[in-house]
Amino acid sequence: MHRISALVPVLVVVTAACGFHAPGGSGGGGGDDDGGGGGGADARPGTDSGVSPGAWWNPAWSSRMRIAINTSVALPAGFQLGVPRDLDVAPCDGPRDAVRVVRNHTAELPRVIDELGSGVSDEWIWFRLPASVAAGTGPSEYWLYCGNASPGAPPSSTDVFDLYDGFDGNSLSGLWNAQGTQVTVMGGAVTLGGTGNTIHSKTSYGAGTATDFVLQAAGSAVSSPWFWGGFEVQFSVTAPWVIWHARNANQVRQEILRSGSNASFANERALDTGAHLYGVEHYGTSAGFRYNNAPVGTISYGGNIGLMNVRLHNYQSGGTIQILMARVRRAVYPVPTATLEAVETQP
């Protein structure tokens, strides 16, 4: 079981038997998501084919919901799509392993479940599209199945995201470079001690990319902060960057700087000692931001910034910060959404 589990005020990150760990996987057959591909043609977004929804995937699952996709731009194969759903409400309130994403009722796809703790009603189920999805709005060929008291293990989710690290073990993985003497890994988190302790991804990413990370600040880092996470160039503290930036006491804000020294920022949010999921989406000439997976704002910055690394940096705060998970996925603008249609029960 791969999921993210949070308890307030401290995030408990759990996958399978441990950690905030939720990498993902590809799967399914070829072709477009236009009603083609294995077993039973469903309507593509924006159309109503009138075709039967298809045979039941597995009789051990009692309920299913079709996933409707709303996108004004085509989504390429490999794009990671997130579906919000409260998994503490019937019929999906059983074991998390029972929550499955299935294409055309025949091909089960690896998926990741983000559980974000009390105060956030919806979990998010992420999966990677095995084929492109045309622009439009409407029912897709993807379904969420649930309702099985003894489901067994779901498919491995290690390839759902383009980069994933839950910071297991006691040393930093080969995905990162570190700087500073107080960068430690333990208990499913990397801790960045006071001033100048930082990590950045060895891979750099361009437009059409997003990073998500779960960050938790200690009390003194909340009241006397100066740290950030998002996209930046290696260990540089000069432009460009697209980040969530905690610079003022008890606040974190969305910020971009393409060149020079005049940063644009918006939408300050309260900063506390809880663990929260922050997202930064780099579109090329603008950036979008997420908080606990929900989109919360966009900033335009004109010309394309180009390649940047994922960077998590405790610049000179009064305390420590912990990163419990970091990942990279695809991004497009306008942001596509996915919803679940009515619950169907096994005939």
C-alpha positions as CSV (number, residue, x, y, z in Angstrom):
1,M,0.0,0.0,0.0
2,H,1.4,3.3,-1.0
3,R,-0.1,6.3,0.6
4,I,0.6,9.6,2.4
5,S,-0.8,9.8,5.9
6,A,-0.7,12.8,8.1
7,L,-1.6,13.5,11.7
8,V,-1.8,17.0,12.9
9,P,0.3,18.6,14.1
10,V,2.9,16.0,13.1
11,L,2.7,14.4,9.7
12,V,3.1,10.6,9.8
13,V,4.1,9.6,6.4
14,V,3.0,6.0,5.6
15,T,3.3,3.7,2.6
16,A,2.9,0.0,2.7
17,A,4.1,-0.3,6.3
18,C,6.0,3.0,6.7
19,G,6.7,6.5,5.6
20,F,5.1,9.3,3.5
21,H,5.9,7.3,0.6
22,A,4.1,7.3,-2.6
23,P,5.9,6.9,-5.8
24,G,3.8,5.8,-8.7
25,G,3.8,3.7,-11.9
26,S,2.9,3.5,-15.5
27,G,0.7,0.8,-16.8
28,G,-2.1,0.0,-19.2
29,G,-2.1,-0.5,-22.9
30,G,-1.4,1.8,-25.9
31,G,-3.6,4.0,-28.0
32,D,-5.3,7.2,-27.1
33,D,-7.7,7.7,-24.3
34,D,-10.4,8.5,-26.9
35,G,-12.4,5.3,-26.2
36,G,-9.8,3.0,-27.7
37,G,-7.5,0.5,-26.0
38,G,-8.3,-2.7,-24.1
39,G,-11.7,-4.0,-23.4
40,G,-14.8,-1.8,-23.9
41,A,-14.8,1.7,-25.5
42,D,-15.8,4.5,-23.1
43,A,-16.5,8.0,-24.1
44,R,-13.5,10.4,-24.3
45,P,-13.7,13.7,-22.5
46,G,-16.1,16.0,-24.3
47,T,-18.2,13.3,-26.0
48,D,-21.1,11.0,-25.2
49,S,-20.6,7.8,-27.0
50,G,-23.7,6.1,-25.7
51,V,-21.6,2.9,-25.3
52,S,-22.2,0.6,-22.3
53,P,-19.8,1.3,-19.4
54,G,-18.4,-2.1,-19.7
55,A,-18.2,-5.3,-17.8
56,W,-17.2,-5.4,-14.1
57,W,-13.5,-5.5,-13.7
58,N,-13.3,-7.8,-10.7
59,P,-16.4,-9.2,-8.7
60,A,-14.4,-8.9,-5.4
61,W,-14.9,-5.1,-5.6
62,S,-18.4,-4.0,-4.8
63,S,-18.4,-0.4,-6.1
64,R,-17.0,1.8,-8.8
65,M,-17.1,5.4,-10.0
66,R,-16.1,6.6,-13.4
67,I,-13.5,9.3,-13.5
68,A,-14.6,12.4,-15.5
69,I,-11.8,14.6,-16.9
70,N,-12.0,18.3,-17.6
71,T,-9.1,19.6,-19.6
72,S,-8.9,22.5,-22.1
73,V,-5.6,21.2,-23.4
74,A,-4.6,17.7,-24.5
75,L,-2.8,15.7,-21.8
76,P,0.1,13.6,-23.1
77,A,0.8,10.0,-22.2
78,G,2.7,9.9,-18.9
79,F,0.9,12.9,-17.4
80,Q,0.0,12.3,-13.7
81,L,-3.6,13.0,-12.9
82,G,-4.9,13.6,-9.4
83,V,-8.5,12.7,-8.3
84,P,-9.9,14.0,-5.0
85,R,-12.1,11.7,-2.9
86,D,-12.9,11.4,0.7
87,L,-11.8,7.8,1.4
88,D,-13.3,7.9,4.9
89,V,-16.8,7.8,3.4
90,A,-18.6,4.8,2.0
91,P,-18.2,3.0,-0.3
92,C,-14.4,3.6,-0.2
93,D,-13.9,3.7,3.6
94,G,-12.4,0.2,3.8
95,P,-8.8,-0.7,3.5
96,R,-6.7,1.7,1.4
97,D,-5.4,-1.2,-0.6
98,A,-8.9,-1.7,-1.9
99,V,-8.8,1.6,-3.8
100,R,-7.9,0.8,-7.4
101,V,-7.7,2.7,-10.6
102,V,-8.7,0.6,-13.7
103,R,-8.6,1.5,-17.3
104,N,-11.5,0.1,-19.4
105,H,-12.2,-2.5,-16.7
106,T,-9.3,-4.6,-17.8
107,A,-6.0,-2.9,-17.0
108,E,-5.2,-2.0,-13.4
109,L,-2.9,1.0,-13.0
110,P,-0.5,1.8,-10.3
111,R,-1.7,4.7,-8.1
112,V,-0.6,6.8,-5.1
113,I,-2.9,8.0,-2.3
114,D,-2.1,11.3,-0.6
115,E,-3.5,11.4,2.9
116,L,-3.2,14.8,4.3
117,G,-4.5,14.5,7.8
118,S,-7.3,16.1,9.9
119,G,-8.7,19.3,8.5
120,V,-8.4,18.1,4.9
121,S,-11.5,16.0,4.0
122,D,-10.3,14.7,0.6
123,E,-7.5,12.3,-0.1
124,W,-6.0,12.5,-3.6
125,I,-5.5,9.5,-5.8
126,W,-2.8,10.0,-8.4
127,F,-2.1,7.8,-11.4
128,R,-0.1,8.2,-14.6
129,L,-2.0,8.3,-17.9
130,P,-0.8,5.4,-20.1
131,A,-2.0,7.2,-23.2
132,S,-2.9,10.8,-24.3
133,V,-6.2,12.4,-23.4
134,A,-7.9,14.8,-25.8
135,A,-9.0,18.2,-24.7
136,G,-12.6,18.3,-23.5
137,T,-14.9,17.5,-20.6
138,G,-16.7,14.4,-19.8
139,P,-16.4,10.7,-18.7
140,S,-13.2,8.9,-19.4
141,E,-12.2,5.3,-19.7
142,Y,-10.7,5.3,-16.2
143,W,-12.6,4.1,-13.1
144,L,-12.1,4.1,-9.4
145,Y,-13.0,0.7,-7.8
146,C,-13.4,0.2,-4.1
147,G,-15.3,-2.0,-1.6
148,N,-13.2,-5.1,-0.9
149,A,-12.5,-6.1,2.7
150,S,-9.6,-8.4,1.7
151,P,-8.0,-6.7,-1.4
152,G,-4.4,-7.9,-1.4
153,A,-1.6,-5.5,-2.4
154,P,-2.1,-3.0,-5.3
155,P,0.4,-2.7,-8.1
156,S,3.8,-1.2,-7.2
157,S,3.6,2.6,-7.5
158,T,7.3,3.3,-7.9
159,D,7.0,4.9,-11.3
160,V,3.9,7.1,-11.0
161,F,6.0,10.2,-10.5
162,D,9.1,11.4,-12.5
163,L,11.0,11.7,-9.3
164,Y,10.0,10.6,-5.9
165,D,11.8,10.5,-2.6
166,G,10.3,9.7,0.8
167,F,13.7,10.0,2.5
168,D,13.9,6.5,3.9
169,G,17.0,5.2,5.6
170,N,19.7,7.3,7.2
171,S,21.4,8.9,4.2
172,L,20.4,11.1,1.3
173,S,19.7,9.3,-1.9
174,G,21.6,9.7,-5.2
175,L,18.9,12.0,-6.5
176,W,20.2,15.0,-4.5
177,N,23.2,17.2,-3.9
178,A,23.5,18.6,-0.3
179,Q,25.2,21.6,1.1
180,G,25.8,22.4,4.8
181,T,26.8,20.5,7.8
182,Q,23.3,19.9,9.2
183,V,21.6,17.9,6.5
184,T,20.4,14.6,8.1
185,V,18.1,11.8,7.0
186,M,16.2,9.8,9.6
187,G,12.7,8.5,10.2
188,G,11.3,9.3,6.7
189,A,12.4,12.9,6.6
190,V,15.4,15.0,5.6
191,T,16.1,17.7,8.3
192,L,17.7,20.9,7.2
193,G,19.3,22.6,10.3
194,G,19.7,26.4,10.7
195,T,21.4,28.7,8.2
196,G,22.8,27.4,4.9
197,N,21.6,23.8,4.9
198,T,20.0,22.8,1.6
199,I,19.5,20.1,-1.0
200,H,18.8,20.3,-4.7
201,S,17.9,17.7,-7.3
202,K,20.7,16.5,-9.5
203,T,18.3,16.6,-12.4
204,S,17.0,20.0,-13.8
205,Y,13.5,20.5,-15.1
206,G,12.0,22.9,-17.6
207,A,8.5,24.2,-18.4
208,G,5.7,21.7,-18.0
209,T,7.0,20.4,-14.8
210,A,5.7,20.5,-11.2
211,T,7.3,19.7,-7.8
212,D,5.4,18.8,-4.7
213,F,7.0,18.5,-1.2
214,V,5.8,18.0,2.3
215,L,7.4,20.5,4.7
216,Q,7.2,20.9,8.4
217,A,8.9,23.7,10.3
218,A,9.9,23.6,14.0
219,G,8.5,26.3,16.2
220,S,11.5,28.7,16.0
221,A,11.6,28.4,12.2
222,V,7.9,29.5,12.1
223,S,8.4,32.6,14.3
224,S,11.8,33.5,12.7
225,P,11.7,31.9,9.2
226,W,13.7,32.3,6.1
227,F,13.4,29.2,4.0
228,W,11.9,28.1,0.8
229,G,11.1,25.2,-1.5
230,G,10.4,24.9,-5.2
231,F,12.4,25.4,-8.4
232,E,15.7,27.2,-8.4
233,V,19.1,26.8,-10.1
234,Q,21.3,24.5,-8.1
235,F,22.7,26.2,-4.9
236,S,22.2,29.7,-6.3
237,V,20.5,32.5,-4.4
238,T,20.0,34.7,-7.5
239,A,17.3,34.6,-10.1
240,P,15.5,32.6,-11.4
241,W,13.2,30.9,-8.9
242,V,9.6,29.7,-8.5
243,I,9.1,28.9,-4.9
244,W,7.0,28.8,-1.7
245,H,8.9,31.3,0.4
246,A,8.7,31.7,4.2
247,R,10.4,35.0,4.8
248,N,8.1,36.7,7.4
249,A,7.1,35.4,10.8
250,N,4.2,32.9,10.6
251,Q,3.7,33.4,6.8
252,V,4.6,31.5,3.7
253,R,4.0,33.1,0.2
254,Q,4.0,32.2,-3.5
255,E,7.0,33.9,-5.2
256,I,8.7,34.0,-8.6
257,L,11.8,35.9,-9.8
258,R,12.7,35.5,-13.5
259,S,15.6,38.0,-13.6
260,G,16.9,41.0,-11.7
261,S,15.7,41.6,-8.1
262,N,12.0,42.5,-8.4
263,A,10.2,39.3,-7.3
264,S,6.5,38.9,-7.8
265,F,4.6,37.3,-5.0
266,A,1.0,36.6,-3.9
267,N,-1.3,34.8,-1.6
268,E,0.4,34.6,1.7
269,R,-0.8,31.8,3.9
270,A,-0.4,31.2,7.6
271,L,2.7,29.2,8.5
272,D,2.4,26.8,11.5
273,T,4.2,23.8,12.8
274,G,2.0,21.3,10.9
275,A,3.2,19.3,8.0
276,H,1.7,20.5,4.7
277,L,2.0,19.6,1.1
278,Y,3.2,22.5,-1.1
279,G,3.1,22.4,-4.9
280,V,4.9,24.5,-7.6
281,E,3.9,24.2,-11.2
282,H,6.2,25.7,-13.9
283,Y,4.3,26.4,-17.1
284,G,7.0,28.4,-19.0
285,T,5.7,31.9,-18.7
286,S,3.7,31.5,-15.6
287,A,3.6,29.4,-12.5
288,G,0.8,27.8,-10.5
289,F,0.8,26.9,-6.8
290,R,-0.9,24.2,-4.8
291,Y,-1.5,23.7,-1.1
292,N,-2.5,20.3,0.1
293,N,-3.0,19.5,-3.6
294,A,-5.6,22.1,-4.3
295,P,-4.6,24.9,-6.8
296,V,-4.3,28.2,-4.9
297,G,-3.0,30.8,-7.4
298,T,-1.1,31.6,-10.5
299,I,1.6,34.2,-11.2
300,S,2.6,35.3,-14.7
301,Y,6.3,36.2,-15.3
302,G,6.6,36.8,-19.0
303,G,9.6,35.2,-20.8
304,N,10.4,31.6,-20.2
305,I,12.7,30.9,-17.2
306,G,14.2,27.6,-18.6
307,L,15.8,24.8,-16.7
308,M,15.8,24.7,-12.9
309,N,16.4,22.2,-10.1
310,V,14.1,21.2,-7.3
311,R,15.6,23.0,-4.3
312,L,14.7,22.9,-0.6
313,H,16.7,25.5,1.4
314,N,16.9,26.6,5.0
315,Y,18.5,30.0,4.2
316,Q,18.8,31.5,7.6
317,S,15.8,30.7,9.8
318,G,15.8,30.4,13.5
319,G,15.3,26.7,13.6
320,T,15.0,23.5,11.6
321,I,12.7,22.4,8.8
322,Q,11.9,18.8,7.7
323,I,11.0,17.6,4.3
324,L,9.0,14.4,4.5
325,M,8.5,13.8,0.8
326,A,9.5,15.4,-2.5
327,R,8.4,14.5,-6.0
328,V,8.3,15.7,-9.6
329,R,5.4,15.3,-12.0
330,R,4.1,16.9,-15.3
331,A,2.1,20.2,-15.4
332,V,0.0,22.0,-17.9
333,Y,-2.0,25.2,-17.8
334,P,-5.0,25.6,-17.5
335,V,-4.8,23.0,-14.8
336,P,-6.9,19.9,-15.6
337,T,-9.3,18.6,-13.1
338,A,-10.8,15.1,-12.4
339,T,-14.0,14.3,-10.6
340,L,-15.8,11.1,-9.8
341,E,-19.2,10.3,-11.2
342,A,-22.0,8.5,-9.3
343,V,-21.3,5.3,-7.4
344,E,-22.3,2.2,-9.2
345,T,-22.7,-1.1,-7.4
346,Q,-21.9,-4.5,-8.7
347,P,-24.9,-5.9,-10.5
